[in-house]
Amino acid sequence: MATHTTVTVQLPQASTDNHPCVNLLYRGRREGYLDTIVPLYRASIEGNWEVAKDILQGDGELVKYRITENNETPLHVAAAAGHSTKFVGNLVNMMNDVDDFKLQNRDGNTAFCLAAISGNVSMAKIMIEKKKLELRLICGSDKMKPLYLAAFHGNHDMVNYLYGLFISNRQMGTLDWTNDDMDNVLLKCVQAGIFDVALRILEKNKELPQDKHAWNVLQVLARNPAAFHVRSWPIIRQITSTLALIGLVTRPESKATTLLKLLWGRIMERSKKVIDEILRGPMVVENNKETYPSQILFIAAEINNTKFLVELIREYPDLIWKRNDDGQTIFHISVSHRHHNIYSLLYDIGSIKDLITPITDHQGNNILHLVGQNPEKNAYEDWVAAPFQIQSEFLWYKEVEEIVPPPCREVRNAEGKTPEELFKESHKDLVIRGMQWINETINQSMVVAALVCTIGFTVVFSIPGGYDQNNGLPILLQDRHFIAFIVMDAISFILSTSSILTFLSIVLSRHQRNTELMLQKWVIGHLALLTSILAIVVAFGISFFILYRSAYKSTVPFIVYPSVIILVCLYVPVYFSLYTDAIKAIYSRRYLFRAKHMLYRKI
């Protein structure tokens, strides 16, 4: 290995503050910068200790000199890069002065702060074990401590390690953090999803969260519904939920749920006034009017964070009566956004729902009016087609219409409209788009079905092997492969014909208002068409095998059959999401709008 030639330069005097000494760039010695500082910077980034060692052995004082315009020493650069723990360890061994570890870059971060930001626990351990435990007290940029910086950047392992050190030193009385400091770390842990450490912080600090910080933590949890789901395969999660519903198993609890229970339990110990202030959130003045646009309950309701709401309502049942600035409850919000899980909580509270459904907002809209309006944002953005959206809207309207008192169905809002009039007006364009989509798909599908039907019909007169001229029977009639071919062709012909007839029945009755029946026919027709196409493809594979098995022996099956299977596997998923949305739109009411016993178990 070639040795690095070090240019000896006159270094400036050491700095008296917490910044490194000025680098060679500012001393007018450009050759020294190019021959020494640039290679040292490159070695620090790459973790190349051999090159750095040659440079530093020429002048050991370089370890505490800035080598970038951001006032970073080699240790700063290596810690931020996070590539080589060995490199950092060697640098630490060369730094004998404790104050060298307190040097800050232009942003105010020490090398230890940069290690906390990069999340490299091994590097942090090296610096800590070099009798520098007080490094954890040194603030970085914006006076943020390393533990806070690690949480801010979502470095779970680093947060876990630093908080462990924090606890051990706190027990020895060597740390003096304020409750504000711990509340800030708690908030950043929750924002980063580091719920296990956040739970430890709450358990160790009985006075947390403080009133002024409680809303911040709650609103982060309210905006993160995914945190309350235990990670597992969807099918396993569904089976577990079903077994839990009938009491055979206990639903697994996520760490976020455990954290929320402890957090909400602490808040519930406070006065009603304080609790209401926390739930309302900060006040905003709009048009000389005081408003509370960030109320915890309605943040959760808008983004469908059902489990969050369930935990709060269990401990504070009167929350179901709370209203937002528009005079709406969480159930009104759930209907506006088409969140069936929150809406289904109405069934968990029994007859109390009969007192909530007649409530009107400041615009005179009851809960049925809100169904009549178009959903907030786009509740069906993942759905494929307009007909399924309008069918789902019909189901929502029928559902809510059944639970509201009969007089509420004819109540007029501030605009003088009944729920039915509002529904027809708001969904007029969607109905038109839905009918256009159905007509277009039916016309295209009938062409394909007719083509498949024609192929299936003509194949009967041009079968593989031909006919026996003596008796008129197929020559390969006794071949089991030929029988399979005939069966597949017959299935294709029958199903394609059925598909055409089904589509014709939709066309002839397309002006009827029963969209559910129309969609059922549409699904049946397309399933028949899809199956007929698959059958004709399989028939082709069998025919190819029958004709060429003698010439190519066993080679043909290994080519044709896998090709057919691959074609089927590529074809079916294209329609899977379409049929899923159709079935969901037609039959969703049977399982979406019912009591799920999430609030209170059925005895």
N, C-alpha and C positions, 0 to 999 in steps of 0.2 A: 504494500500500500504506500502510495506516495505521501510524503509528509508535507504538511502545510507550512509555508514560509510566512512567518509573522513579521509584520512591519512594526518596529518599535516606535511608538509615538508618545508625546508628552500629554498625559491625561490631566484634565482639569481637577480642581479641588472638589472633594465630596460635597454633596448638597446637604444643607442643614435642615431642610424640611423633609416631608415624606415622599418627595419625588426623587427618582434616580438622578445621578449626576448627568450633566449634559453629554450628548454623544459627539462623536467626531464630526458629524455632519455640520454642527454649528461652530466648529473650531477652525474652519477654513482648510483642513487637511483632507482634501478629497481622496488622495491616494490611500490614506489610512482608512477612510470609510469604505472604499471599494475593496481593499485587500483584507480588511479585518471584520468590519461590521456586517457587510453583506453576506460573507460566508458563514459568520456566526449566526445570523438570522436564519439563513437557509438550513443550517444544521439543527437549529432549535425547532424549526417547523417540522423537519423530517425525522427528528430524534436520532440524528447521526452523532453519536458521542465521540467517535474517533476524530472527526474533523473539529468538533467543538473543543475537545481536550487539547489538541495541538495549539489552538488559538488561546485558550484560557491559561495554559501553562506558561505562555509567553508573558502574560500579565493577569494575575488572578483577580485584580480589581475590576476587570471587565464584567464580572458577574453582577455588580450593582450599578452598572452604567446603562443608560437607555440606549437601545439599538434601533428604535423606531421613532417616528415623529409623534407617536401617541404616548411617548414616555414609557415604553415597555422594556423591561430587562429581559435577558434570555429566559429567566424563569417564568416571566409573564407569557412570553411567546410559547414556550413548551407546554405550559399548563393550559393555555387556551386551545392549542392544537390537539392536545390529549392523545398523541400518538405513541409516546414512549415513556412508560413509568420508570424504566431504568435510567433514561436520560435525566429525568427530573431528580431521581435519587442521587445521581452523581453531582448534579448542580447543588443540591441541598447540602451534600457533604462538603462542598467547597465554601459554603456560606457560614462562617463562624459567628458572625455578629447577628444577634436577635433582631436588631433594627433593620437588617437587610430584607427581612421577610415582611416588613411593614411598608416597604416602598410601594407607592401607588402610581398607576398610569394616569394619563390625562383625565380619564373618566372617574378617577378616584378609586379604582379597584386594585386590590393587592393580587399577587399571584394566586393566593389561596382562594380569593373570590372568583377568579377565573377558573380555577379547578372546580369550584362548586357549580359554576355556570355550565361548564363542559360535562359535569356529571361523572368525572373520573375519580372514583372512591379511592383507588390505589394511590393516586398522586396526593390526595388529601391526607391519607394516612401517613404517608412519608413525611409531609410537612408537619403534621400534628406530633408525630413521634419524635421529631427533632426538638423536643421540649418547647414547642411553640403553641401550647394550648390557648394562649390569649389571642391567637390569630382569629378565633371564632368571634371575638368581640369587635374586631375591626370592621367598620362599615365600608361598603363599597360605594358604587355610584348612587346618588340620591340618598345617601346614608342608609343603604340597605345592607343588613348583615348577611353573612354567607348562607345561613340557614334559610333566610327569606329569599335570597337569590336562587338557591337550589330549588325551592318550591315554585318560585316564579317561572322558572324554565322547565318545570315538570320532571325533574330528575329524581325519580322515586328512591333509588338506592342511596343517593347522596343525602336526600332528606332524612331517610331512615337512619343513616349513620350519624349525621350531625345532630339529630334530635336525641339519639342515644347518648352522645357526648354531653349534650345540653342537660339531660336529666341527671347524669352522673355528677356533673359539676354543680348543678343546682343543689343537689343533696348535700354537697360539701360546703355550700354557702359561698362559692366563688363566682356566681353569676348574679346579675341584678337586672333582669329584663322586666319591662313594664307589661301590664296587661294589654296595652295597645300593641306592643311588639308581638305578643303571642296571638292576639286576635288577627293581626295582619298575616302571620304565618299560617294560622288556621284557614283564613280565607283563601290564600294562595294554594294551600294543599287541596282544598275542596275544588277550586277552579281547575287544578291539574289532575283531579281524579285520584289523588293520593289519600284515599279514605281511611286506610289503616292508621297512618300517622295522624291524620286529623282526629280520629277516634281516640288515640292515645293522648293527644293534646287536651281534648275535652275531659277525659278521665282524670288527668293529672291536675287540671286547673278547674276547680269547682266553680270559680267565679265567672268563667267564660260561658257564652259570649256576653260581652257587655251590651247594654241596650243599644248604643250607637253603632255597634257592628253587627247585631243580630240580623237586621234586614239584609245586609250584604250577603251573608252566608246562606240565608234562606232563599234569596232570589236566585243564587247560583244553582242550588239544588232544584229549585222549581223549574229552571230552564234546561235541566238535564235529565229527561225521563229515561234515557238509556242506562243511566247509572243505577237505577232501581231494578234492573232485570239481571238475574243471574245468568251468566254466559253458558249456553249449552246449545245443542242442536235444536232447531225449531220443533221437530217431531217429539223430542224428549221433553221439551218445555211444555208442549201441548198435553202430553200424556200426564206429566206431573201436575199440571193445573187441573186436569179432569179428576185425577185421583184425590187431589186436595179438596176439590169441590164437594166430593161425597164423603170426605173425612177419613180416607184410607191412609193418607200421608200428610205430612206437614210441608207447606210450601217453603222451599229454601229461601233464605233471606240474604240479600246482598249487603255488602259493607256500608253502602250509602244509606240503606234502610236503617241499619243499626245506628249509624251516625245521626240520622234524622230523628229517630226516636229519642236518643239521649239529648240532642239539641232542643227539640220541641218540649221535652219534659222539663228542661231547665227554664225555658221561656214561660211555660205554663205556671211556674211557681211565682211569677210576678203578677202585679196588679192588672186588672182588666184594662185600665187606661194604657198601661205600657204595652200590653199585648196588642191592643188595637193600633197603637202608633207604629209598632213594628210591622204589623201586617199591612198597614196603609202605605208605608214607604214614604219617600220624600215628596214634598208638595211642590207643584209647579203652577205658576200663575199664567193663565191664558185668557186673553180678552177681559182682564180685570176680574177674573174668576179663579178661585182656588180649586185646583184639581189634583187628583192622585192617580197618575197614569201607570204607576208601577206597583199596584197592589199585588201582594204575593199570591193570593188565591186565584186571581184572574190571569196572572202570568202563567201559572200552572194549568189553568183550564184552557187557555188559548192554545197551548202546545200539547195538550192531551197527556199531562203528567198525572195519570190517575192514581198511582200508588202514593205519590207525594200528598195529594189531597186526602186520600183515605187515611193516612197516618195522622194528619192534622185534625180531621173531622172526628176520628175515634176519640181523641182526647178533648176535643172542643166541639161538641155536636151542634152548637148554635151557629157554627160557621156556614151552615147551609142557607141561613137567612141573610148573610152579608151581601150587600149590593155594591156595584162599582159606580163610577160617576154617571153612567147612563141609566142607573136604576135596575140593572140586571143582576141576577144571581149566577152562580157558577153553572147552573143547569141551562139557563138562557144562553150562556157563552158556549156551552157544549153543543147545543142545537145549532147555533150560528156557524160553528166550525165543523159540524157533523162528527163530533167525537162520541161514538156510541158507548164507550166504556164509562165515561163520566155520566152520560145520560142514564145509563143503567143503574146508577146509584139511587135513582128515584125509587126503584123497586125495592131497594134495601131498606128504605125508611118507611115503608108501608103507606098507610093512609095520609101521612103528612104530605105526601106528594100532591094530594088534592088541594092543599092550601098554597102550594108553591106554584103550580101550573097556571093559576089565574093571574099571577102577578104581572103587571104591565110596566114597561120602562117609561122613560121620560117622553118618548115619542108615541106613547099609546099602544105599543106593540106587545102583545102577549107572546107566549112561547110558540104558538101556532103561526103567528105572523112571521116569526123568525125563520120557520121552516119554509114559509112562502117566499122569503127573500133568497137570492142566490147566496151560496155559502161563502163565508169570509175566506179571502185568499182563494186557493184552489184545493178543495178537499179531495178532488179526483185527479190530481195531476199525474198519478201513475197509472191511471186507467187508459185503456186503449181507445175506446170508441164512445161517441156521444150517446147512443141508445142505452148503454149500460149506466151512464151517468143519470139520464132522465128517469130510468127505472128505479135507481137507488133513491132519487129525489121523491118519487111517488111513494116508495116504501116509508121513507121518513115522514112524509106528510100523513099517510094513513096511520102510522104508529102514534104520532103526537096527537092527531085528531081524536084518537080513541081515549086518551088519558085526560084530555082537558074537559072541563064541564061543558055540556052542550051549549049554554049561552055564549061561551067564549069563542065558539066557531063562527059566530055572526058579528062579533064586536068589530067596530071600525077604529082604525088607528088615527093618528093626527092628520094623515093625508086622506082620511075618509074611505079607506079600503078595508074590506074584510080579508081574512087570511086566504080564502079561495081566490078572490080577485087578484090579490098580490101574487099568489103562486102562478096563476095563469099568465099574468103580465111579465113576471120575472123570468119565466122558463119558456116563453114563446120561441125565442131564437134557438134554444137548446133542443126543443121538440122538432123544429124544422131541420136542424142539422142532423138530428138522430134519424129522421125519416129519410133524408137524402142519403145518409150513410147506408142504411138498410137496403134501400133500392139499388144503390150502386153495387154493393156486395152481392146482392141476390142476382142481379143481371150478369155479373161476371161469373158467379158460381154456377149459374144455369148453363152457361156456355161450356164450362169445364165438365160439368156433370153430363151434358149431352155428348161431349167428345168421348168420355169414358164409357158411357152407355153404348155408343156406336162401336167402339173397339171391342167391348165385351160381346156384342152381338155378332160382329163379323168373325171373331176368332172361332166361333162354333163351326163355321164353314171352311176354316183353313187351319185345322188342328195339326199338331206335330205328328209326322208319320203318315198322314193322309188316311184314306178310307180303303177298305177291301172292296175290289170291283165285283166280287162274287156275291157278297151278302150286304154290302153297304155299311158295314160296321167299321169303327175305327180299328186300324191295324194294331195299335198299342193299347187296346181296351183292357187287357189283362195286366198291364204295367201299373204298379201302385203309384209311380211318379205321375203317370198320365191322369190317373184318377184325381190326384191332388191338384193337378193343373186345371181339370174341369171344374172341380169344386171352387177353386179360387176365382176362376172366370165367372162362374155362376153368382158367387157372392158379390163380385164387383158389379155385374150387370143389375142384380136386384137392388143393391144399395144405391147405385147411381140413379136408377129409375125412381126409387123412393125419394131420393134427394130432390129430383126435379119436381115431383108431385108436391112435396112439402113446400118448396119455394113458390110454386104456383098458388098454393093455398094462402100464402102470405100476401102475394101480389093481389089476389082477388079480394082479400079482406084487409088491405092496408089502411083503410080509413077507419077501422074500428079503434076504440079507445083503450082496449085491453092490451097494453104494452107487454104485460107479463106473459100472456098467451103467445103474442107475436114473437117475443124473444125465445120462448121455449121451442117454438117451431123452428126458429132460426138456428138454434143450437142443435136440434135434432137433424135438420137438413145438412148442416155443415159436418156434423159427426159422421153421418151416413156417407157424405161425399169424401171425407178424409179416409174413412175405412175402405171405400171402394177403390180409391187411388192406391192405397197400400196393397190391397188384394191384387190389383192388376200388375203391380210391380213384382209381387211374389210370384204371380203366374208367369211373368216374363222370365224370371230366374229359373223356374222349373222347366219351362219350355226350352230354354237355352241348354240346360243340363241334359234333357232328353235327346236333343238333336246332336249334340257334340260330345257326349260322354264316351262314345266308341272311339272317336278319333283322338281325343286328348286324354282319355282315361281319367285318372284321379286329379288331373290338374285343374279341370274346369270347376269343380265344386269349391276349390280353395280360392278361385278368382271371382266367380259369379256370386256365390252366397255371401261372402263378406261385403262385396260391393252393394248388394241389396240391403244388407243390415245397416251399412254406413248411410245409405241413402235414406232409409227410414229414420235413423237416429237424427239426421240433419233436418228432416222434414217435420217431424212431430213437434219439436220445441218451438217452431215458428208459430204454431197455433195454440200452444199451451197457455200462454198468458191471455190470449183472446178468450178461450173457453173458460179459464179461471175467472176472469172478470164477469163473463156472462152468467155463470152459475152463482157467483157471489151476489150479483145484482138481482137475480131472480129469487134466490132462496135465503138471502142473508137475514131477513126479518125473523126467521125461525130460531136463529141462535144469537143474533146480535142484541135484540131488544128483549132482554129477560133478566131476572135477578141473578147476579153472580155471587151474591153473599160476600162481597169484598169488605163491606163496612162491618157487618155483624153476621156471625155464623147462624145458620138456621138450626134451631134446637128440635 
